[in-house]
Amino acid sequence: MTHGTVRQLAARFGLPGAYLGTTFANGATMIAVMVTVAGNAGTGWAVSAVLFCQAVPQIALATLAAPLVDRIDPRKIVLISSAAQALIVLGAATHPAVSVLVSMVLLKSIASALDAPALLLLAERVKQKDSDSEARSFARMDTARLIGSLLGPLTGGLIVQSLGVAWVLVMDAGVLLVLATLTMLTPSRRPAAEATPQSWWTRVKAAPQLLLTQATPRVAILGLVASIVFTSFYSVAEVLYGLKTLNLPPLGYAVLGQCFIVGRIAGSRLGAHVTGQRAQPWLFMSTLSMGVGLLLPGIVVSPYVAGFGFAVAGFSNAVQVASIRIIVVGSVPENVKGRALSTMGSVNQSAGLIGTTAAAPVLGAVGPAMTLLVAGGGTLVTALLAAVARMRLSKNDAAPTEERPDDASAVPADTDA
């Protein structure tokens, strides 16, 4: 087997393996930290601090440092990040007190802020080395990430219960080193040089400006924000719906909770077939079906209906994300794709925080079943409003050039990924 063949295989299968490993280890570490912190601190502040320390750097730092993804070889970003995270978690493993674990989550989140866009950019570039499409490359990464997210918390819970949190952190460090090795086996590619020098703030603004000034990606991203907000309503209501409304035992709730993830894993395979022409209609249909999936358990209180509805919602969510990603990547030039992917990640995290914050008072006021109705109804409204916006864009595109609104001419033609 030649050196080039090894690199091609590493590019195709090593990157998804690396993504699976890092999400697996991160999920295991987070569940171990949450269990340990909740048990030792005895108050809710520490759990809130963990969630805050994990989310905020991913939003702020990923946005401000996004130009690095397009200026530095993404392999180097992952290598440096993995090495830094390994040192951080090994340091915490030597003295896993509550304050140390909270600080570890903060530092780990800072170090890993650019991992996701860097890995996705590597996956997007792999398709230029073989016959893969962008959608297939992204689908492999999504499937790997979801499997890691599914298995990681379970494994972390088992290890922390039997051996302790320090062993989970040691496992995390080992996986991070494997991640760095697999990533460095992928083909290198020097980032394109800029035609004219730009300030850092100009580079930070480049991707959001391109996406928000073009009508097609703007509609898609605003729809994504609304969908994530309402999906967060589901995430907050799910535990009380399973345990209180359905009166399920803990094992039954655990099974119910995985229906959404299993649906996402299945949906990511369909997402591999998204193209530029399919992206917009598939985005509409998946958002519509996601709303229906969230509505069903609110209308019919049954564990079987809930499991089916959550699986449908998860399946639809995976197709929705795949469609939006193709729209976003197809709307920006090559030298901005890394920042565009980072922008999507920041939008995801920000909308999730907004949705989680807004869901708490709704859940307290109307209960779990009605909160699911709000989540499903809001998602349906989002789909319909986005469809109306796209119809208006289509009419503007069909109008004579002199009669079109100014931003209609800025909408790029969709291209096959």
Buried (B, 14 or more C-beta within 10 A) or exposed (E): EEEEEEBBEBBBEBBBBBBBBBBBBBBBBBBBBBBBBBEEBEEEEBBEBBBBBBBBBBBBBBBBBBBBBBBBBBBBBBBBBBBBBBBBBBBBBEEBEBEBBBBBBBBBBBBBBBBBBBBBBBBBBBBEBEEBBBBBBBBBBBBBBBBBBBBBBBBBBBBBEEEBBBBBBBBBBBBBBBBBBBBBBBBEBEBEEEEEEEEEEEBBBBBBEBBEEBBBBBBBBBBBBBBBBBBBBBBBBBEBBBBEBBEBEEEBBEBBBBBBBBBBBBBBBBBBBBBBEBBBEBBBBBBBBBBBBBBBBBEEBEBEBBBBBBBBBBBBBBBBBBBBBBBBBBBBEEBBBBBBBBBBBBBBBBBBBBBBEBBEEBBEEBBBBBBBBBBBBBBBEBBBBBBEBBEBBEEBBEEEEEEBEEEBEEBBEBEEB
